[in-house]
Amino acid sequence: MTELIAWSWALRFGYLKHRPLAAWLVRAWFSVMPLTEWFAVSLMPTSALWIVWPLSADYLPTEKRVPGLAFLAASSALLKRS
């Protein structure tokens, strides 16, 4: 995460090791949120939920999507503790 934050301060169309999308997303996230550990840790579950919600629409009805995403969020919170 530290490397992504460092890349996000000087945005380019490509880097030697990685594609630029991750740095762009980190830059967008921290342009809205403050640069603290809590917001850095919350970036992954937030972006995962943002991606999973539209993808789950292809496979689940709405009444099953909400509990599924709640389970995903709870499991990611439990994994952070261990």
C-alpha positions in Angstrom: 0.0 0.0 0.0 2.9 2.4 0.8 4.2 1.9 -2.7 0.8 2.7 -4.3 0.5 5.8 -2.2 3.9 6.9 -3.4 3.0 6.3 -7.0 -0.3 8.1 -6.7 1.4 11.4 -6.0 3.0 11.5 -9.5 0.4 10.0 -11.9 1.7 8.6 -15.2 0.2 6.4 -17.9 2.4 3.5 -16.9 5.1 2.3 -14.5 8.0 -0.1 -14.8 6.4 -2.8 -12.7 2.6 -2.2 -12.8 -0.2 -0.8 -14.8 -1.4 2.7 -13.7 -5.0 1.9 -12.7 -4.2 1.0 -9.0 -2.3 4.2 -8.5 -5.1 6.2 -10.1 -7.7 4.6 -7.8 -5.5 5.2 -4.7 -5.1 8.9 -5.8 -8.9 9.3 -6.2 -9.6 7.6 -2.8 -7.1 9.8 -0.9 -8.2 13.0 -2.7 -11.6 12.4 -0.9 -10.5 10.7 2.3 -7.7 11.7 4.7 -4.4 9.9 4.6 -4.7 7.8 7.7 -4.2 4.1 8.4 -7.9 3.4 8.9 -8.8 4.8 5.5 -5.9 3.0 3.8 -7.1 -0.3 5.3 -10.7 0.4 4.4 -9.8 1.0 0.7 -9.7 -2.7 -0.2 -13.1 -3.8 1.2 -14.8 -0.7 -0.1 -13.5 -1.3 -3.6 -14.3 -5.0 -3.4 -17.9 -4.2 -2.5 -18.1 -1.6 -5.3 -17.1 -4.3 -7.8 -19.0 -7.2 -6.3 -22.4 -5.5 -6.2 -22.8 -5.1 -10.0 -21.3 -8.5 -10.6 -23.6 -10.2 -8.2 -26.6 -8.7 -10.1 -26.0 -11.2 -12.9 -26.4 -14.2 -10.6 -28.5 -13.2 -7.6 -31.8 -11.4 -7.1 -31.8 -8.3 -4.9 -33.1 -10.0 -1.8 -30.1 -12.3 -1.9 -27.5 -9.7 -2.9 -27.9 -7.7 0.3 -27.2 -10.6 2.7 -24.4 -11.8 0.5 -22.6 -8.5 0.6 -23.2 -8.2 4.4 -21.5 -11.6 4.7 -18.6 -10.5 2.5 -18.1 -7.3 4.6 -18.3 -9.2 7.9 -15.9 -11.9 6.7 -13.4 -9.3 5.6 -13.6 -7.6 9.0 -13.0 -10.9 10.7 -10.0 -11.7 8.4 -8.4 -8.4 9.4 -8.4 -9.4 13.0 -6.4 -12.6 12.4 
